[in-house]
Amino acid sequence: MSQFDLTGKVAVITGSSRGIGKAIAEEMAVQGAKVVISSRKAGPCDEVAAAIDDAHGEGTAIAVPANISSKDDLQNLVDETRKAFGKIDIVVCNAASNPYYGPMSGIEDEQFRKILENNIIANNWLIQMVAPEMRERKDGSIILISSIGGLRGSEVLGAYSISKAADMQLARNLAREFGGDNVRVNCVAPGLVRTDFAKALWEDPEREKMAARGMALGRIGEPDELAGAAVYLASPAGRFTTGQTIVVDGGATC
C-alpha cells in the first residue's frame, strides 16, 4: 500500500468549492478518502461534490455549506459529516477572509476583526470540535492553509499576514497539546497561486510578470500544486511530521 493512501479516511475541507481547497479535496478523493465539500454557498459545493462522485463513485463526496464566521455552521458541518460517514480523520482549514488591501494605517477595526476571527478563531473552533474524537481514536491530521505572508512583512497585506503567522503558531501549540494522542497539526504556506482569492495579485498580466520574477521557478502557482503537500500531511507518509509549516511557493522565499 502506498504511504500516501487515504482509503477509509474521511476529510473535511473548508473553502473547497474552488481554488486550493477544491484541488485538495479532489486529490484526497483520488487517494481514496471520503471528502466533505464546504463553503458558504450550497450550489458550488453541490457541483464539486457531484463531480467527485462522478469520477470516484457515488458516496465519495458530500456537500455541507458552512460560513466559517458562524460557530453553529461549523458545528453543523461536523455533525453532518459524522452522520454521513461516522467519523472525521482529517480536517483542512482552508477557508479565509481578507476584506482589506493596503497599509495597516488604513484598516477599519471591523475589517481587522473579520480577518482575525475568520482566519484564526474560526480555525480553532473547528479544530476543537473534531479533536476529541481524533484524540480518543489516537489518530488524526489537522492541516491549516497558511501563507508565506506569515513569514515576512507586507506593505499591503499586513493584517492578513498577521493572521497567517498566527495560524503557524496555532499549529505549533496544538501539535504540542495533541501529540501524545498521535494527532498531528501542521500548516501549508502557499506563495502566490492562481485563485480567485488572490486575483488582485495576478489578474493584471504585468503584475503577474512582476510577481513571477521574484520566484525561483519564474511563475506563479496553480491550485493543484498545493494538493500534494496536504495529502502528504494527511497520509501515513507524514506520520512523523507535526507542528511544522511546509512552504510551497515556487521559490519565492528562498
N, C-alpha and C positions, 0 to 999 in steps of 0.2 A: 504494500500500500504506500502511495506517495505521502511524504511528510506534509504536503500541502492539502491533503484530502480533508474535506469537511463533511463527509457523509454522516448523516444522523444529527448534525448540529442545526441549531435554529439561531438565525441572526436578525436582529432589529437594526435597521439603518435609518437614521433621521435625515431629512433633506434628500431623499433618494428618488424623487421623481425626475431629476435631471442632474447633469454635471457629474461631479466626483462621486456623490452618493449613489447615483444610478449606476455608474461604472462599477463601483464596489459591489453593489447588490447583484449585478449581472455576473461578475466574476465569481462571487461566492456561490451563486447557483451553479455555475459551471463546475465548481469543485465539490458539489454535492449537497450544499446547505439548503435548508428551507429559509426563505428570506421574507422579511416584512418590510413593505414599501410604505414610507410615511413622509408626508409633507403637509402643508396647510390645506391644499385643495384636493378634493376627492378625485376629480376627473383625471388629472395627470397621474395620480397614484394608481388608479384602476388600469390605465393604459400600460404603465410599466409592468405591473403585476401580470396582466394578461399576456404581454409579450414574453415574459419569462416563462409563464406556464406553457405557452405555445412551443417554446424552444426546449423545455426540460420536462414537460409533463404536468398535467393538472394537479394542483395542490402543492406545487413548488413554492409559489409566492402568494401572499395575501396583501391587500392594501388596507391600511388603517390610518386615515388622516389624523394629524395632530398639529396643533400650534405649540411650539416649544415654550412659548411665553405663558402657557396655561398648565399649571400643575395637574389639574383634572384631566386635561387632554393627554398628558404623558402617562398618567395612571391608567387611563382607558387604553392607551397603546399597549401597555404592559399586560393589562387584563385580557384584552382581545387576542394578543399573541399567545398567552397561556391557554386560553380557551380553544384556539385553533390547533396549536402544536404541543401544548403540555408543559413547555419549559422555555427558557431563554439561555443560550450558551454564549452568545456573542452580542455585544452592543457596540454600534459605531455612532458616536455623537458627531454628526457631520453638519447638521443644520446650524446656521449662524446668521447674525444680522450686522449690517454696517450702514446705518442711515446717514452717515456724515463723512464727507471727504474734504479735508482742509486742515489748517493748523489748529492746535488744541485751544488757542485763544478764542476761536470762533464757535466751539461746540456748545450746543444748548444742554442744560442739565438733563432734560428728558432724553435727548439723544445719547448722552453718555450712559445714563442709567439703562436704556434699552440694550446697548451693546454689552454692558457688563452682566445684565440679568440674563439675556438670551445666550451669550457665549460662554458664561461661566456658571452662573447659578442654575440655569436650566439643565446644564450637563450634570451637575451634581445631583439635582432632583432625580433625573432618570437613572443615574448610576446607583443611587441609594435605594431605588425601587427594585432593581434587579440583583444587587449584590448579595442580599441574604440567601437567595436560593443557590447562587453560584458558590458562596462560601460553605453552605451546608453540603453541597454536592462535591466540594473540593475540586472544582474545575470551572474555568470561565475566562473569557478575554474581553476586556473593555478597551476600546480604541477611541481616542479623541482626535478629530481632524483639526490640527492647529494651523500654523502658518510660519513661514520664515520671517514674517513680520514680527513675531515674538522673539526673534534673535537679534534684531537690530532696530535702530531708531528710524523714524519716518517723519517727514515734514507734513504729510497729508493723511496718513493712516494711523495717527497716534493712538487713539482710543481703541481701535480695532487691534492694533499691535499689542497694547497693554493686555487686552482680554486673551489674546493668543499666548502671550507669555504666561499668564495665569493658568491657562489650560495645561501647559507643560509642568508647572508646579503642582497642579491638582493631580496630574498623573503620578508624579513622584511621591506625593503624600499618600495617595490611595494605594500605590504599589507597596508601600511600607505597611499600611494598615491591613491589606488583604493578602499579602504574600504568604503568610503562614497557612492560609487556606487554599493555596495554589490558584489564586485568582490574579491574573496579570492585567496591568493597566499601563498603556503606552499611548504615545502620540505619533501621528504622521504630520510632518510640516511641509506642505507643498510650497513651491515657488509659484510664479505666475502660470496659471493654467487657463486654457481657453474655455471658460464657463460664462454663463450669463451673469453670475455673481460678480465676476471680475471684468465684465465687459468694458467698463470705463477705462481700464488699463491697457486694452488691446484692440478695441474696435477701430481706432484710427490707425491706418497702416504705418504711418510714420512713428507713432508712439510704440507700436508693436516692434518695429525695427530697432528703436532705441532700447527697449527692454531686452530684446534678444541679444544685443551687443554685450550686455552685461552677463550673459550666461556662457559657460564653457561650451555647451553644445550648440550655441548660436541660434536658439529658437525657444519659443515658449512651449509649455507642456500641453498634453491632451489629457482629458479626464481618465481614460483607461490606463494611462501610465502611472496612476496613483493606486490602482486597484491591487496590484501585486504586493505592495507593501502592507496593505490591510489584510490580505489573505495570509501573508507570512505571519503577521502578529496574531491572527485568529487561529492559526492551524498548529499542529504538533511541531512544525518547523520552528516556531517561535516560542516553544515551551520554556526556554531558559532566558527569555527576554522580558524584562519588566521595568517600569519606571523610566523608560527611555523615550527619546524623540528621534524618529527616523526622518531625516531631511531628504525630500525628493524634489529637487529644484533645478535640474539641468546644469548644475554647477554655478548657480548664482551666488552662493555664499562662500565658494572656495577661492 
